[in-house]
């Protein structure tokens, strides 16, 4: 094996090991123990979850894109 291939293999192994270690450290194994003052609220329904994490970002994107397009069209109208 050439030196370049060995370096790439070593780099890939290091990144894989580091990623696996980070995933293990952030696992929810300790999430079962409640902390002092921990007061979780009621869960979200499926509709609320989809609205919050799917529909709301799409609507915000469309509003921002619309504002950018409106500003661009007004600038083009002044140049003509």
Buried (B, 14 or more C-beta within 10 A) or exposed (E): EEEEEEEEEEEEEEEEEEEEEEEEEEEEEEEEEEEEEEEEEEEEEEEEEEEEEEEEEEEEEEEEEEEEEEEEEEEEEEEE
